[in-house]
Amino acid sequence: MSSQENDETDDLPKHGLKGPSPDERPHPEGRRNSQGIRIDPEAEAEPEQRRAVLSALVEDDPGVLSRIAGLFSRRQFNIESLTVGPTTVENHSRITMVIEESDPGIDQAEKQLAKLKPVIAVGELDDDAVRTELVLLKVEGDEPDKVHAVTEMYDGQTLDAGPRTITVQLTGDEQKIDDAIDAFRQFGIIEIARTGYTALARGDQATVPGEKPGTADEPTQPTNAQ
């Protein structure tokens, strides 16, 4: 290299283009998946869960409850309570379930239930549906007068009273039942049996889609047959 070229090289800037320091550079949020792709934390957030009351009309086939329980177990749906009882139609029963899932999970639970052969129709009840549950409480009988007073306060009924225990029955919505149980704790709760919700839609609205009224003299047909 000639001395002229050396002189020109010496005249070039000693440093490259200036940029932000490492602390000033933007740092993307989120983590990378197994493919190295960065994941948006908001997109990855779990859907918010809520409680839903599902009502299903089913045929009284042997094993219908075990099929429903097996379905919910396989799909890992969270069941809080389940009640079952007869309807106005012979050989038909109504199952009321309270589940806690995200909206997609609730929708999936309805669709999977509707696919079971014994299930005639299924639907989620509105928030204003008529809901109630029953609880039996067996408490220590050391203070019968006070137990009776609390029972009357919550519109309950004494079913059994002995020298050592008293058993009462209470009905109402979840908040009332919870409050009553708290009130009876002072006496010492020995045993408790709680049914969970049973529910019907308000007014003339059908509790499940397509359900025929008991006065129609016509059984409800399976949803996929309508």
C-alpha positions in Angstrom: 0.0 0.0 0.0 1.3 3.4 -1.0 2.0 6.1 1.6 -0.9 8.1 0.0 -3.3 5.3 0.6 -2.1 5.1 4.2 -2.7 8.7 4.7 -6.3 8.4 3.3 -7.0 5.4 5.6 -5.8 7.4 8.6 -8.3 10.1 7.7 -11.3 7.7 8.0 -13.4 7.8 11.2 -12.1 5.6 14.0 -15.6 4.5 15.0 -18.7 3.1 13.1 -22.2 4.5 13.2 -23.4 5.5 16.7 -26.3 3.5 18.2 -28.2 3.3 21.5 -26.5 1.7 24.4 -27.6 -1.8 25.5 -29.7 -0.3 28.3 -31.4 2.0 25.8 -32.4 -0.7 23.3 -36.0 -2.0 23.4 -36.4 -5.4 25.0 -39.4 -7.4 23.7 -41.7 -9.0 26.3 -42.8 -12.6 26.4 -41.1 -15.9 26.1 -40.1 -18.1 23.2 -41.7 -21.4 22.4 -39.9 -24.6 21.5 -39.6 -23.3 17.9 -37.9 -20.1 19.1 -40.9 -17.9 18.2 -41.6 -15.2 20.7 -45.1 -15.4 22.3 -47.2 -12.5 23.1 -48.1 -12.8 26.9 -51.5 -11.3 26.4 -52.3 -13.8 23.7 -51.1 -16.6 25.9 -53.2 -15.5 29.0 -55.7 -18.1 30.2 -59.3 -17.3 29.5 -61.2 -16.1 32.6 -63.3 -18.8 34.3 -66.9 -18.3 35.5 -69.6 -20.4 37.0 -72.4 -21.7 34.7 -75.6 -23.7 35.5 -76.4 -26.3 32.8 -79.7 -28.1 32.6 -80.1 -31.3 30.6 -83.1 -33.5 29.8 -82.1 -37.1 29.6 -83.7 -40.5 29.0 -83.7 -42.8 32.0 -81.2 -45.3 30.5 -79.1 -47.4 32.8 -75.7 -45.8 33.2 -76.6 -42.3 32.0 -74.9 -40.6 35.0 -71.8 -42.7 34.6 -71.6 -41.7 31.0 -71.9 -38.0 31.8 -69.4 -38.3 34.7 -67.0 -40.1 32.4 -67.3 -37.4 29.7 -66.6 -34.6 32.2 -63.7 -36.6 33.6 -62.1 -37.2 30.2 -62.5 -33.6 29.2 -61.4 -32.4 32.7 -64.4 -30.1 33.2 -64.7 -28.7 36.7 -68.0 -29.9 38.2 -69.1 -28.1 41.4 -72.4 -29.9 41.8 -74.9 -32.2 40.0 -78.5 -33.0 40.9 -80.9 -35.3 39.1 -84.7 -35.9 39.3 -87.8 -36.8 37.4 -89.7 -34.5 35.0 -93.3 -34.3 33.9 -92.5 -36.9 31.2 -92.3 -40.6 32.2 -88.8 -42.0 31.8 -87.2 -38.6 31.4 -85.1 -36.9 34.1 -83.6 -33.4 34.5 -79.9 -33.1 35.4 -78.7 -29.7 36.7 -75.0 -29.1 36.8 -72.9 -26.3 38.1 -69.5 -26.0 36.3 -66.7 -23.5 36.5 -65.0 -23.0 33.1 -64.0 -20.4 30.6 -66.6 -19.5 28.0 -65.0 -21.8 25.4 -65.0 -24.6 28.0 -68.7 -24.0 28.8 -69.6 -24.1 25.1 -67.6 -27.3 24.7 -69.3 -28.9 27.7 -72.7 -28.2 26.2 -71.7 -29.6 22.8 -70.2 -32.7 24.2 -73.2 -33.4 26.4 -75.6 -33.0 23.5 -73.7 -35.8 21.6 -74.4 -38.4 24.3 -77.2 -40.7 23.2 -79.3 -40.5 26.5 -79.2 -36.7 26.4 -82.4 -35.2 24.8 -81.5 -31.5 25.1 -79.1 -29.3 27.1 -78.6 -25.6 27.7 -77.2 -23.0 30.0 -79.5 -21.1 32.3 -79.7 -17.3 32.4 -78.4 -15.5 35.4 -81.9 -14.6 36.5 -83.1 -18.3 36.6 -84.8 -19.6 39.7 -82.1 -21.5 41.6 -82.2 -23.2 45.0 -80.5 -25.9 46.9 -81.1 -27.9 50.0 -78.8 -28.7 53.0 -79.1 -31.0 56.0 -77.2 -30.0 59.0 -76.6 -32.2 62.1 -75.3 -30.1 65.0 -74.6 -30.8 68.7 -77.7 -30.5 70.8 -76.3 -28.8 73.9 -78.2 -25.6 73.2 -81.5 -26.6 71.6 -83.3 -23.3 72.1 -80.5 -21.4 70.4 -80.4 -23.9 67.5 -84.2 -23.6 67.1 -83.9 -19.8 67.0 -81.2 -19.8 64.3 -83.2 -22.4 62.3 -86.3 -20.1 62.3 -84.1 -17.1 61.4 -83.2 -18.9 58.1 -86.7 -20.3 57.5 -85.4 -23.8 58.2 -87.1 -26.9 59.6 -86.1 -29.2 62.5 -86.2 -32.8 61.2 -84.7 -34.6 64.2 -84.0 -33.6 67.8 -82.4 -35.8 70.4 -80.5 -35.3 73.7 -77.1 -35.1 71.8 -77.8 -34.0 68.2 -80.3 -31.9 66.2 -80.7 -32.2 62.5 -82.2 -29.3 60.5 -83.1 -28.7 56.9 -82.5 -25.4 55.0 -83.3 -24.3 51.5 -82.4 -21.2 49.5 -79.8 -19.7 47.2 -76.1 -20.2 47.7 -75.5 -17.0 49.8 -78.3 -17.8 52.2 -77.0 -21.4 52.7 -73.5 -20.2 53.2 -74.6 -17.6 55.8 -76.8 -20.2 57.6 -73.9 -22.7 57.8 -71.7 -20.0 59.3 -74.4 -19.2 61.9 -74.7 -22.9 62.9 -70.9 -23.4 63.4 -71.2 -21.9 66.9 -73.1 -25.1 68.0 -70.6 -27.5 66.4 -71.5 -29.0 63.0 -71.2 -32.8 63.2 -72.3 -33.7 59.6 -73.6 -31.8 56.5 -75.2 -32.9 53.3 -75.6 -30.3 50.5 -77.4 -31.0 47.2 -76.1 -28.1 45.1 -78.3 -26.1 42.8 -81.4 -27.3 41.1 -82.9 -24.6 38.7 -85.6 -23.7 36.2 -85.8 -20.8 33.8 -88.1 -17.9 34.8 -91.6 -17.3 33.3 -92.7 -19.2 30.2 -89.1 -19.5 28.9 -88.1 -23.2 28.4 -85.3 -24.3 30.7 -83.5 -26.2 27.9 -83.9 -25.3 24.2 -86.9 -27.0 22.6 -88.3 -28.3 25.9 -92.0 -28.9 25.7 -94.2 -27.8 28.6 -95.7 -30.6 30.8 -99.2 -29.5 29.7 -98.4 -30.2 26.0 -98.9 -34.0 26.3 -95.9 -34.3 24.0 -92.4 -35.3 25.0 -89.4 -33.2 24.1 -87.5 -34.6 21.2 -83.7 -34.8 20.9 -82.2 -31.6 19.6 -80.7 -33.4 16.6 -84.1 -34.8 15.7 -85.8 -31.4 15.6 
